[in-house]
Amino acid sequence: MAERLDIKAVIFDLDGLVLDTESSFFAAWRQAAKVLGFELSESFCRSLSGLHYRAVERKLCDFYGAGFDPDEFGRISALCWRRHVQAQGIAVKPGFQDLLELIVRRNLPYALATNSNRANALECLDMAGLTDVFQVIVARDEVAQGKPDPAVFWAVAKRLSVAITQCLVLEDSPVGIMAAKAAGAFALFVPSTQPADSDTLTQCDLNCHDLTEVAQWLGRI
């Protein structure tokens, strides 16, 4: 199996995969919507998982119609999010440290490919105690299109000097899996806020319950 996969690098998603940020985003979105007089369900929040914030705003505009102000929503949700994480912090997902140690022992290059803007990604990593863990990061504002477009993964592979077909991509959202497969990578799905849906399970190359299981699998190949 190791020969067939020929994994030469590992690419991580950030939100929901390395960091437990999505619960804080959902809380902030729901609070902001309430301030503006709208009701935002938990299930609708989960459907936005993995999307860039501009795509989130477009979907909210489509859902709520002309009375929804995306700029005001963005301003209020940012304030709500900051209050939330200052009070509760940002947790690293279970199993990440063990997986990272295995990757380092294997001398595999690794990187971060995120639909967040670089400044936001760096702030979240810093708040979670992971400052400087990722030497290679490609963010949404550094490519022409965000996930599900594959551009961010192609950019990371180029930075790592590894063929994308030899990259293992770890993703927690259907949007991320779509992007990884479109890029040509080996796509491993680790569900976070969204249950594993049948379409994503069919599209991904492998699925694991959490990062601990990913480390166990990687240790066997």
C-alpha positions as CSV (number, residue, x, y, z in Angstrom):
1,M,0.0,0.0,0.0
2,A,2.9,2.4,0.8
3,E,4.3,1.9,-2.7
4,R,0.9,2.5,-4.3
5,L,0.2,5.6,-2.4
6,D,3.8,6.9,-2.5
7,I,3.1,9.7,-0.1
8,K,5.8,12.4,-0.1
9,A,4.1,15.2,1.8
10,V,1.1,16.0,4.0
11,I,-1.3,18.9,3.6
12,F,-3.5,20.0,6.5
13,D,-6.7,22.0,6.4
14,L,-7.0,24.4,9.4
15,D,-10.5,25.1,10.6
16,G,-12.2,22.0,12.0
17,L,-9.2,19.8,11.2
18,V,-6.2,21.2,13.1
19,L,-8.1,23.6,15.2
20,D,-11.6,23.5,16.8
21,T,-12.5,26.9,15.4
22,E,-15.8,26.1,13.7
23,S,-17.8,25.9,16.9
24,S,-16.7,29.5,17.7
25,F,-17.5,30.6,14.1
26,F,-21.0,29.1,14.4
27,A,-21.6,30.8,17.7
28,A,-20.5,34.1,16.4
29,W,-22.6,33.8,13.2
30,R,-25.7,32.9,15.2
31,Q,-25.2,35.8,17.6
32,A,-24.7,38.3,14.8
33,A,-27.8,37.0,12.9
34,K,-29.9,37.4,16.1
35,V,-28.7,41.0,16.5
36,L,-29.8,41.7,13.0
37,G,-33.2,40.1,13.6
38,F,-32.6,36.8,11.8
39,E,-32.6,33.2,13.1
40,L,-29.7,31.1,12.0
41,S,-29.9,27.4,12.8
42,E,-27.1,25.1,13.8
43,S,-27.8,22.9,10.8
44,F,-27.5,25.8,8.4
45,C,-24.2,26.8,10.0
46,R,-22.9,23.3,9.5
47,S,-23.8,23.5,5.8
48,L,-21.4,26.5,5.5
49,S,-18.4,24.5,6.9
50,G,-15.2,24.9,4.9
51,L,-16.4,27.9,3.0
52,H,-14.5,31.2,2.8
53,Y,-16.3,34.0,4.6
54,R,-17.3,35.8,1.4
55,A,-19.0,32.6,0.2
56,V,-20.7,32.3,3.6
57,E,-22.0,35.9,3.2
58,R,-23.3,35.1,-0.3
59,K,-25.2,32.1,0.9
60,L,-26.7,34.1,3.8
61,C,-27.8,36.8,1.3
62,D,-29.4,34.2,-0.9
63,F,-31.1,32.6,2.1
64,Y,-32.4,35.8,3.8
65,G,-32.9,38.0,0.8
66,A,-32.6,41.7,0.3
67,G,-33.1,42.7,3.9
68,F,-29.8,41.0,5.0
69,D,-26.8,43.3,5.3
70,P,-23.6,41.2,4.8
71,D,-21.2,44.0,5.8
72,E,-23.0,44.6,9.1
73,F,-23.2,40.8,9.6
74,G,-19.5,40.5,9.0
75,R,-18.7,43.4,11.4
76,I,-20.9,42.0,14.2
77,S,-19.9,38.4,13.8
78,A,-16.2,39.4,14.0
79,L,-16.7,41.1,17.3
80,C,-18.7,38.2,18.6
81,W,-16.1,35.7,17.5
82,R,-13.3,37.7,19.2
83,R,-15.2,37.8,22.5
84,H,-15.9,34.1,22.3
85,V,-12.2,33.0,21.6
86,Q,-10.8,35.5,24.2
87,A,-13.1,33.9,26.8
88,Q,-12.8,30.3,25.8
89,G,-9.6,30.1,23.6
90,I,-9.1,27.9,20.6
91,A,-8.4,24.2,21.1
92,V,-6.2,22.0,19.0
93,K,-8.0,18.9,17.7
94,P,-7.2,15.7,19.5
95,G,-4.5,13.6,17.9
96,F,-2.9,16.5,16.0
97,Q,0.4,16.5,18.1
98,D,0.9,12.7,17.8
99,L,0.2,12.9,14.0
100,L,2.6,15.7,13.6
101,E,5.3,13.9,15.5
102,L,4.9,10.9,13.2
103,I,5.1,13.1,10.1
104,V,8.3,14.7,11.4
105,R,9.8,11.3,12.3
106,R,9.1,10.2,8.7
107,N,10.8,13.3,7.4
108,L,7.7,14.2,5.4
109,P,7.3,17.8,4.5
110,Y,4.0,19.2,5.6
111,A,2.0,22.4,5.0
112,L,-1.3,24.2,5.7
113,A,-3.9,25.0,3.0
114,T,-6.8,27.0,4.3
115,N,-9.9,28.8,3.1
116,S,-9.2,31.4,5.8
117,N,-7.3,34.6,5.0
118,R,-3.6,34.5,6.1
119,A,-4.0,37.0,8.9
120,N,-6.9,35.1,10.4
121,A,-5.1,31.8,10.1
122,L,-2.0,33.1,11.8
123,E,-4.0,34.6,14.6
124,C,-5.9,31.4,15.2
125,L,-2.7,29.3,15.2
126,D,-1.1,31.8,17.6
127,M,-4.0,31.7,20.0
128,A,-3.9,27.9,19.9
129,G,-0.2,27.8,20.8
130,L,0.8,26.6,17.3
131,T,2.8,29.6,16.3
132,D,5.5,28.7,13.7
133,V,4.4,25.0,13.6
134,F,3.6,25.4,9.9
135,Q,6.5,26.9,7.8
136,V,4.5,26.6,4.6
137,I,1.0,28.1,4.6
138,V,-1.2,29.0,1.6
139,A,-4.4,30.9,2.4
140,R,-7.5,31.9,0.6
141,D,-6.3,35.5,-0.1
142,E,-3.2,34.1,-1.8
143,V,-4.9,32.2,-4.6
144,A,-7.5,33.2,-7.3
145,Q,-10.2,30.9,-6.0
146,G,-10.9,29.2,-2.7
147,K,-12.0,25.7,-2.1
148,P,-13.7,23.8,-3.7
149,D,-11.4,25.1,-6.4
150,P,-8.1,23.2,-6.2
151,A,-5.8,26.2,-6.6
152,V,-4.7,26.3,-2.9
153,F,-3.5,22.7,-3.0
154,W,-1.6,23.2,-6.3
155,A,0.0,26.3,-4.7
156,V,1.1,24.3,-1.6
157,A,2.4,21.4,-3.7
158,K,4.5,23.9,-5.7
159,R,5.9,25.4,-2.5
160,L,6.8,22.0,-1.2
161,S,8.3,20.9,-4.5
162,V,6.2,17.7,-4.4
163,A,3.9,16.5,-7.1
164,I,0.3,16.9,-5.9
165,T,-0.4,13.3,-6.8
166,Q,2.1,12.4,-4.0
167,C,0.4,14.6,-1.4
168,L,-1.9,13.3,1.3
169,V,-4.6,16.0,2.0
170,L,-6.4,15.9,5.3
171,E,-9.8,17.6,5.2
172,D,-12.9,17.8,7.4
173,S,-15.5,19.3,5.0
174,P,-17.1,18.2,1.7
175,V,-15.8,21.5,0.2
176,G,-12.2,20.5,1.1
177,I,-12.5,17.0,-0.2
178,M,-13.9,18.3,-3.5
179,A,-10.9,20.6,-3.8
180,A,-8.4,17.9,-2.9
181,K,-9.8,15.4,-5.4
182,A,-9.9,18.1,-8.1
183,A,-6.3,18.9,-7.4
184,G,-5.3,15.2,-7.9
185,A,-4.2,14.5,-4.3
186,F,-5.0,11.5,-2.0
187,A,-8.0,12.9,-0.1
188,L,-8.5,11.7,3.5
189,F,-11.8,12.8,5.1
190,V,-11.9,13.4,8.9
191,P,-15.5,14.6,9.6
192,S,-15.8,17.4,12.1
193,T,-19.0,19.5,12.5
194,Q,-20.7,17.7,9.6
195,P,-21.6,14.0,9.7
196,A,-20.0,12.0,7.0
197,D,-22.4,12.2,4.0
198,S,-22.6,9.5,1.4
199,D,-21.4,11.8,-1.5
200,T,-18.2,12.8,0.4
201,L,-17.5,9.3,1.5
202,T,-17.8,8.1,-2.1
203,Q,-15.5,10.9,-3.3
204,C,-12.8,10.7,-0.7
205,D,-10.0,8.1,-0.9
206,L,-10.2,7.2,2.7
207,N,-12.1,8.4,5.9
208,C,-11.0,8.3,9.5
209,H,-12.9,9.1,12.7
210,D,-10.2,11.5,14.0
211,L,-6.6,12.5,13.7
212,T,-5.5,9.7,16.1
213,E,-6.9,7.2,13.6
214,V,-5.1,9.0,10.8
215,A,-1.8,8.6,12.7
216,Q,-2.5,4.9,13.2
217,W,-3.2,4.4,9.5
218,L,-0.2,6.4,8.4
219,G,2.0,4.5,10.8
220,R,1.0,1.2,9.1
221,I,1.8,2.2,5.5
